[in-house]
Amino acid sequence: MAGWLKALAYGAGGVAVAGLAALVALQERLVYVPVLPGLARAYPITPARLRLAYEDVWLRAADGVRLHSWFIRHSPTCRGPTILFFQENAGNIAHRLEFVRLMMQRLQCNVFMLSYRGYGESEGYPSQKGITYDAQAALDHLAQRKDIDTSCIVIFGRSLGGAVGAVLAKNNPDKVAALILENTFTSILDMAGIMLPFLRWFIGGSTSKGPKLLNCVVRSPWSTLDIVGEVKQPILFLSGLQDELVPPSHMKMLYDKAVEHNRNCRFVDFPSGMHMDTWMSGGDRYWRAIQLFLDQYAPEVQSRDASFKSEIAEDGNCSAPFYLKQPKL
């Protein structure tokens, strides 16, 4: 009997060691999913399919990785805010074009869509350090453009993109006007325990009560809860209460952490919003929440945009996006 129990213990230990080794080796594949199952890595469409005026923009990250992105302009005359959009962890920027098209129509803004390293046409392999470099390269590019109002660059990040955006906003208080987070997690460390419950006692973020023995092996912790408390810019939190991937409590914890040091925070929840469809299920209320936030925290841009509207009111050029394909760069 003792021998059988000993063999069982050794077997369980072997399985645990093998599981840990697999976790260490494959963790990036669990966090970053550039190619959705059954689909190609290539973009299924470009902004041209939606008749959006855009440029292909190629960037170099600080470590030399070549990155692809799209700058999508609202119109030649409407100089509204420019939104730097950071996507979720799966798929590529083309899968978000319908959302971006509607964003431009409702908010009258330009949108810059960055393809993380290893995603779409960008080179390299994704990692937290690398994607942080990528985000900085995108912001630096926008900050030196002459055809936008660089005083009103607003970061919008959903899920993983919110973690990316929070780091970028914290590191660039002079370049980023505001931050919008949608259905973002407190940390990958906390998400590991949700996706793989057997890890809950060994991996966890700052609110975890477990021993956190395996935190040291996680290469992309994305500890948004620790970062958001250091963001000085206004923050809008958009939370879908039916989120089936990231528990809605994560967004509330992020908000509670932020308001400890930042009075310019707003929290809006959407009772029927799921992880990926909050912008659809939220309807007009979703877009009004964002517009009111921009009106409050970018008044000088809104005022200037109003003057542009009055100048061209007869043509109605600001009532919808500028649907003219521009040559690729």
N, C-alpha and C positions, 0 to 999 in steps of 0.2 A: 504493500500500500504506500509506504513511504517513498519507494522508488518510483511508483506511478505519479505521485504528487510532485516529486522532484522533476521528473520528465515533463510534466505539464507546466511547471513553473519555468523551466528552461525554454519550452516551446513558446509560451506566452511572451517571455523576454525576447526571444528571437523575432517574433512577429512585431513587437514594439520597436525593436531596433531597426528592423527592415522598414517599418512604417515611417520612423523618424528619418531614416536615410532618404526615403522617397520624398518626404516632405521637403527636406533640405535641398535635394537635387531638382525637384520639379516645381518649387513654389512660385517661380515667375510665371509658369504656364497656368497656374491657378489664378493668379492676380491679373495677368495681362492676357487678353484673348484677341489678338489682332485679326484673326480669321475665324469667322463663325462657321460652325460645322455645316458642311455641304455647300459653302460658298467660296469663291475665289478671293484672294487678297486684293485684287484689283478693284478700283472703284466701279460700282455698278452703273453709276451715272455721274455727271458733273453738273455744276450750277447751270450750264448751258441748257440742260434738259428742262429746267424750270424757267428758262429765259431770264436768268439773273446775270447782271453785269459783274464780271469777276476777273481777277488776275491770278495766275499761278505764281506763287512767291516761293523762292528757294532760299533757305536760311542755312547758316552754319552755327551749330551749338558750340559752346566754349571748348568742348573736347574734340571738335572737328567733324562731328557727325552731320551729314547733309540731310536737311529736313524739307518736307514739302508742306505747303499750306495754301489756302485760298483766302484772298481778300475780296469780299463781296460788297460792292458799293451800292448804297441805296439809290442815289441819283447824283447828277453833277451839281445840283443846286442846294439840296437839303443837307446841311452840315450838322446833323444830330450827333448823338454819342456814337462811339465805336465800341462794340462789344467784342471782347476777346473770349471766344467760346472754347471751353475744354470739355471734351466728351467723356462718356463712361468708359469702362474697361474693355468692352467687347465691340468688335466691328470696326468700321472706319468712318471718317468724317462724312462720306457720301450718304451714309445711313441716317444722318441728321439733317439733310437738306430741306426736307419738308418743314421741319420745326423752324429752321433758320429762315426759310421763305416767309413763314407766318410772323416770325419775330420782326423781320424787317418791315413787313406791312403794318403791323400793329404798333411798333415802337419808333418807326422811322429812323432807323439806325443803320450804320455800317456793321458788318460782322467779319471778324478774322477767325478762320477755322484752322487750327494747328493739327497736323498729323503727327502724333507722337512717334519717336524713333521705333522702328520695327512695324509701324502701322502704315497702311496705304503705300504711298510711293517713297516714304522716308526710309533712310538707311538705318542700320544698327539694330540693337536689341533693347527692349524696354527694361528699365530699372528705375527705382525711385530717384537715385542721383542723376541718371541720364535724363529722365523726363523733367526734372527740376531745371536742368540746363536748357532743355527744349523750350520750356515755358518762358524762361528769361530771354532767350533769343527772340521769341515772338514779340514779347513786350518791348524789347530794345528796338526791334524793327518798327513797330508802331510809333514809338516815341520819337523817331527821327523822320517820320513821314511829313511831307509838307501839305498834303491834300486832306488832312483830317484835323480836327480839334484835339490836340494831344493833351489838353487839360481835362478831357472827359473820356478817358479810356476806362471802361467798366468790365470787370471780369465776371463771367457767368460760368459756373461749373456744376455739372450734375454728377452725383455719385463719386467715382474716382476723380472726375474733373473738379469737383468741389475741393477735394484734398489738395490737388495740384494748385488750384486757384488761391486757396488760403495761404499756402506757402509763398506764392508769388506776391500776393498783396502785402503780407507781412514784411517781405524783403524789399518792397518798393513803395513805401508810403508816399513818395514824391511823384510817382508815375501813374499810380492807380487811383482813380477817383472813388470807386465804390466796388463792392463785392456782392455777388448774388450766389447763394448756395441752394441747390435743390437735391433733396433726398441723398444727402451725404452722410457717410459713416463717421463715427468717432475715431476709429482707427482700424487698420487691417488686423491688428492684434485682437481686437474685440470681434471682428468679423470671422476670424479663424475659428473661434469658439462657437460661433453660430452655425457656420457652414460644416464644421467638423466637431461635433459636440464632445468627442473624447479628448479634444485638446483644451477644453475650457479651463481645466485646472492647471494647465502648464503654460498657456499663452494668454496674455490679456493686456489691455491698455491701462491707463492711469487709474481707472475706476475699478479694475478687477481686484478681487480679494484672494485670488489664487496665488501660488508661489511663483508663477511666471518663469519657471526654470528654463523654458525654451524660447523666451523672447530674443535671446542673443542670436538665435539661428535665423530669425526673420530678417530678410534683407530689404524688404519694402514695407516698413511698419506704417507709414503714412498716418502719423498720430495727429489727426486734425484737431482733436480736443485740446491738445497742448498748444497747438499753433493759433487757433482762433482767438484765444484770450489775448494774443499779442497783436492782433490786427487793429489798426487805428482808424481805418476808413469805415464809413457806414456799411452795414451788412444787412441784406435782406435774406431771410430764411424762408424757403418755400417747401412745405412738407406735405407729402401725400400720405394720408392716414391709413390707406390700405396697401402701403408698400409691402410687397411680399418678399423682398430681398434684404433691404436694410430696415431694421425695426424703426418705426417712427420715433421711438424714444431717443434714438441717437441724435436726431435733429433738435429735439428739445434740450438735450444735454449740451449740444453745441451752442444753442442760443443762450442758455443759462450761464454757460462759461463766458461767452462773449460780453454779456451785459454787466458782468462784474467790473469790467474796465472800459466799456464802450457804451455810451448812452445813445448812440445813433444806430440802434439795431431794431429791426422789425421782423416779426414772425407771423406768417400767414399759413394756415393749414387748409387742406382740401379733403373733405370727408371721403370722397370716392377715388382719390388719386392713388394710383399704383406706381411702382418704381419708374416705369418708362412712359406712362401716359398721363401724368399729372397735368401736363400742359394741354392735353386734349380734354380730359374730364373736368378740369377747372374752368374751361370756357372763358367767357368774358371776364369773369372775376380774376382769373389768373393773370391776364394781361393788364387789367386795371391795377392790380397790386404792384406790378413791376413799373407801370407808367407813373403811378403816384410816388413810388420810391425815387424814380429818376427826377420827377418834378421837384421833389423836396430837396434832394441832395445834389442836383446839378442845375440850379435855377438860372445861372448865367448862360448855360448852354441852351436851356429851354427858351429863355428870353430871346437869345440871338436867333434860334431856329424859328421863333414866331415872326421875327422881322423878315427872315427869308421867305416865309409863307406869304406874308402880306405883299411882298414885292412880286410874287409870281402867282398870286391868287387867281388871276384871270385864266391862267393856263392849267391850274390844278395840279402842278407837277409834284406836290408833296403829298398827295392823297394816296399814292401807292408806290411800290418800288419801281426803280428805273429798269425796265425790262429790255435792255439792249446788250447783247453779247459784245464784250470788248476783246481785243486780240490778247492771246496769251503772251506772257513775258518769257 
